Structure formats: structure tokens, C-alpha cells
Amino acid sequence: MTRIALYPGSFDPPTKGHEDLVRRSLALADEVIVAIATNGAKQPLFTVEERLALLREAVGGEPRLSIRSFDGLLAEFAKRVGASIVVRGLRAVSDFEYEFQMALMNRRLHPSLETVFLVPAVDLTYLSSSLVREVARFGGDVSGLVHPAVAAALAGRFRR
């Protein structure tokens, strides 16, 4: 039986922290699906298609990895793709309460779906997409925080 893990998120934009968790997730499953959630309530900086392309540039090339988008409930998407694991990153204690609630709801909706929490690399603990967007918006250097393709896309988006 193939063990499939989902690593869901908005990835707006993908960061080195996301890249780290994607690569480490491969040790937990036979296949990892990076799943870009589409959320009509949010106003993303990049379209879903742009985020798919940026993630493929940043972490593509691994045959056990696929990058897809989904809308609706994660538990339903997991059922459709045959996933049994959800991978989530915990940067700080403040992330835990929300992630814990989501894990319990996903288990209620899909009882065989397990959530695994990964702690980021120490040098990436503070990193978030919203921080990267803010630094890029004001012309700061994000080259050490994101893949070069993402840095170029951010520079293009915020070019004054």
C-alpha cells in the first residue's frame, strides 16, 4: 500500500520554510502532494497558477512529489487522492491551538487521516509568507528567505 501525505497551505508565496517541510515530508510517505488551498475569502498576492509554478520551480523534480490545488475541505481532498497523512508545520506555540483544532476536525471528517506536525529548521522558525510579502513590498532583500524564482516574482510584483 502506498502511503500518501498531503502538505496543504496557501503558499503565497512559497518560502524556504515550506521547501524544508516538503523535503522532510518525503521521509514520512511514499508520495507527497503539496496541496495549494484556494480560499475565496483571501486576496492572495499570486494566483493559484503562479503559486503552482513557483512551487514546481522551488521543489519540483522529485518523482515522489506532486503539486496540486484544491478547494473545499481538506478531508474530502484527502479521500479523493487516497492520502492518510496531513503534514503541518508548527513555528511557534501560538500555531498549535489552531492546528490542533484543524487536526481534530479533519479526523472527525476522515477518521483514518492522521496529522503529523513538523517543527521547522531552527534558522527558519520565524519565517512566514506574510513576513516575506511585507519585506518584499518595502523593497527588502528576500533572497535568503525564498527560492530565486520566488524572489524574482516578488520583485516583479512590487516593482515601483
C-alpha positions in Angstrom: 0.0 0.0 0.0 1.3 3.4 -0.9 1.4 5.9 1.9 0.4 9.4 0.6 0.9 12.6 2.6 -0.6 15.9 1.9 1.2 19.2 2.8 -1.6 21.8 2.4 -1.2 25.5 2.5 -1.7 28.8 0.7 2.0 29.1 -0.2 1.6 32.8 -1.0 4.5 32.9 -1.6 6.3 29.6 -1.0 9.3 30.2 1.4 12.4 28.3 2.3 10.5 27.1 5.3 7.9 25.4 3.0 10.7 23.9 1.0 12.3 22.4 4.1 9.0 20.8 5.2 8.3 19.5 1.7 11.7 17.7 1.6 11.4 16.4 5.1 7.8 15.1 4.4 9.3 12.8 1.8 10.8 10.7 4.7 7.3 10.1 6.1 5.5 8.8 3.0 5.9 7.1 -0.4 4.3 10.1 -2.1 3.8 13.7 -1.0 1.2 16.0 -2.5 1.8 19.7 -1.9 -1.8 21.0 -2.0 -2.4 24.6 -2.6 -5.7 25.6 -0.9 -7.9 28.0 -2.8 -9.8 30.3 -0.5 -12.2 32.7 -2.0 -12.2 34.8 1.3 -8.5 35.6 0.9 -6.9 38.0 -1.5 -3.7 36.3 -2.5 -0.7 38.1 -3.9 -0.2 35.3 -6.5 -2.8 33.4 -8.5 -3.1 29.6 -7.9 -1.4 29.0 -11.3 1.5 31.3 -10.3 1.9 29.5 -6.9 1.8 26.1 -8.6 4.6 27.3 -11.0 6.7 28.8 -8.2 6.4 25.6 -6.1 7.4 23.5 -9.1 10.4 25.7 -9.6 11.4 25.6 -5.9 10.8 21.9 -5.1 9.9 20.1 -8.4 12.0 17.4 -9.9 11.4 14.8 -7.1 9.4 11.9 -8.6 7.6 11.2 -5.4 6.3 14.8 -5.2 3.3 16.3 -6.9 1.9 19.8 -6.6 -1.8 20.4 -7.0 -4.5 22.8 -6.0 -7.8 22.0 -4.3 -10.9 23.8 -3.0 -13.3 22.8 -0.3 -12.5 20.6 2.6 -9.0 19.1 3.1 -10.5 15.9 4.4 -12.5 15.4 1.2 -9.5 16.2 -0.9 -7.5 13.6 1.1 -10.2 11.0 0.5 -10.1 11.7 -3.3 -6.3 11.3 -3.6 -6.0 8.5 -1.1 -4.0 10.4 1.5 -3.6 9.1 5.0 -1.3 11.8 6.4 -1.5 15.5 6.6 1.7 17.3 7.3 1.6 20.7 9.1 4.4 22.9 10.3 4.4 24.5 13.8 6.7 27.5 14.0 5.6 28.6 17.5 3.4 27.6 20.3 0.8 30.1 19.0 0.3 27.9 15.9 -0.6 24.9 17.9 -4.1 25.7 19.1 -5.4 26.4 15.6 -3.6 23.4 14.1 -4.8 21.2 16.8 -8.4 22.2 16.2 -8.0 21.6 12.4 -6.4 18.2 13.0 -9.3 17.1 15.2 -11.9 18.3 12.7 -10.1 16.6 9.8 -10.0 13.4 11.9 -13.8 13.7 12.5 -14.5 14.1 8.8 -12.0 11.5 7.7 -11.2 9.1 10.7 -8.2 7.4 9.1 -6.5 10.7 8.3 -3.6 11.4 10.7 -1.9 14.8 11.2 1.8 15.0 11.7 3.4 18.2 13.0 6.9 19.1 11.9 9.0 21.8 13.6 10.9 23.9 11.1 14.7 24.1 10.9 15.9 26.5 13.6 17.1 29.1 11.2 13.6 29.2 9.6 11.4 29.2 12.6 10.4 32.9 12.3 9.7 32.7 8.6 6.2 33.1 7.2 4.7 34.0 3.8 3.2 37.2 5.2 6.6 38.3 6.6 8.2 37.7 3.2 5.4 39.6 1.4 5.9 42.5 3.8 9.7 42.7 3.4 9.4 42.4 -0.4 6.6 45.1 -0.5 9.0 47.6 1.1 12.0 46.6 -1.1 13.8 44.5 1.4 16.1 41.6 0.4 14.2 38.3 0.5 16.9 36.3 -1.4 17.8 34.2 1.7 14.2 33.5 2.5 12.8 32.2 -0.8 13.9 30.4 -3.9 15.4 32.7 -6.6 12.3 32.3 -8.8 10.1 33.4 -5.9 12.4 36.4 -5.2 12.1 37.4 -8.9 8.3 37.0 -8.9 8.1 39.2 -5.7 10.4 41.8 -7.2 8.2 41.9 -10.3 5.0 42.2 -8.3 6.2 45.0 -6.2 8.3 46.9 -8.7 7.6 50.6 -8.3 
